[in-house]
Amino acid sequence: MTEHESEPEPAATFADLLLRQELLDALSGLGYEEPTPIQRAAIPPVLEGRDLVGQAATGTGKTAAFALPILQRITRHGQGVKPKALVLAPTRELAVQVSEAMHRYGHQLGTRVLPIYGGQPIGRQLKALERGVDVVIATPGRALDHISRGTLSLGELSMVVLDEADEMLDMGFAEDIEAIFQDIPEQRQTMLFSATMPPRISGMVQHYLTEPVRIELGRAASQKNEPSLVRQAAYVVPRGHKPAALGRMLDAESPTAAIVFCRTREEVDQLTETLNGRGYRAEPLHGGMNQQQRDRVVERLRSATADLVVATDVAARGLDIEQLTHVVNYNVPSAPEAYVHRIGRVGRAGREGTAITLAEPREHRMLKTIERVTGQQIPVRKLPTIADVRAQRLEQTRGALWESLQDSDGLDRFRAVVEPLAEEFDVVEVALAAVKLAHEAAGTVTDEEEIPEVTSWPPADARRGRKDGPGGRERKGRAVGRGMTRLFVGVGRTAGVRPQDLVGAIAGESRLRGRDIGAIDIADRFSLVDVPEGAADDVISALKGTTIKGRKTTIRRERFQSR
Ligand code: AMP
């Protein structure tokens, strides 16, 4: 049986997972319609108190998979002083994201959530810790700082999460994690999430977890290697540029009818509004609408009154619209199965179609998982440029005119317009003016927004601990790359500093990700690290006052930078 002949099983709802009402209310307030596969698999065992290992990348909904059961299981929200749960995350960026998610899910319960990372005035963290917090989300370096100052006490922890464990190991945090765990009670529940499961992660699991439940996304899927009539492609786009990228892509593809998948109701409503503002005819479709409203939207698409439907998975289930030519994933779907179901909307009954996925740079691993599970390649393409779109639109206009000239019946009545003008102007000029009017009347406004190209993707040096990447090699006297600034860090080889220590400290404490960091040179008494110019000040202030390899260190711009 092929995938598109079967509809998915009716999925468990958040309520079926036995979450408390306050959490259910928060989720429906956020427009989450149903749990993602990792949430469905992880929440019940964690609620029962089991340890858990989840192989899941960003984009799967893994944060809520641990955050919701933590919020449900910790007691006396807002009352104690010492934290009950600790989440360790490799970067400041992720720590902030997890904190925001925890805060949104837990605010009705009165949960106090505190992110701890470098670069933020430590005073604010100290005050919050003194007042009392329920959940701490920390980068390992900063957590250790607080533990050694005696300002973070882990004695009452009952739940611990290692998030993106493979990233933490790659960044050289193994020893810090080891030291942190010495302060955590033996009696606890531990969860570990990792996109990959190399042997070092298995070692960590053995060391810190007890008889864990194991969840691997995508294992059960059986759609492998089915030939697909659907043309598939992905574009990698930074988050802030997604609406413009979607518009650009729609202009280039000019779908007859398309469905654009979003994650939540809020996202559906927002994107519909944005698209309409940009001149597309888009309609929202989500679980918050009644049947009559939904039927009306589908009818509009069928009758070509609308060109786009922006939908959640739940609302689009079972939809069969013959006119559909394109499926667009506004985000990478939360599981390979969801991807297969979505693209099945255009692959139906032997019809051909196009499936396009917009992925954020962080989501490349999920895209790889989908490729692995479906056995089909999703080529990453370069977003068409404004010039490409313009050229394509001119080509469309030319094609339309050609067709019109093939069938010249009905053209005669326009002689009364052309002939008098031809006496005054050159015929080609008259034609040019007519084409201009027709061209302008046909199109939407082409976006002028500059969308940065994500050039090296997946980033060649995304994996740290790299032997041959810029971080692993020592290069003396080399020039600073374009757009980069060299920083001086006052610790070096004699302090036992390795490239991954510097990458770990910078990515852990500042907004930079490891992959953004350029070349690293380690001398005996100092190190030189290249970072993007725009991030240099942030990195300097984030690392002021922190320790690297247990030493307080100077950090400043390197004075002599060769270009
Ligand atoms: P994560 O994989 O945890 O980084 O989550 C990816 C994104 O999915 C985040 O923006 C979440 O807010 C969103 N998300 C998580 N769970 C759900 C859900 N059940 N329904 C819709 N969106 C979700």
Residues whose N, C-alpha, C, O or C-beta is under 5 A from the ligand:
A	BS01	AMP	Y32 E33 E34 P35 T36 A57 T58 G59 T60 G61 K62 T63 A64 R263 T264
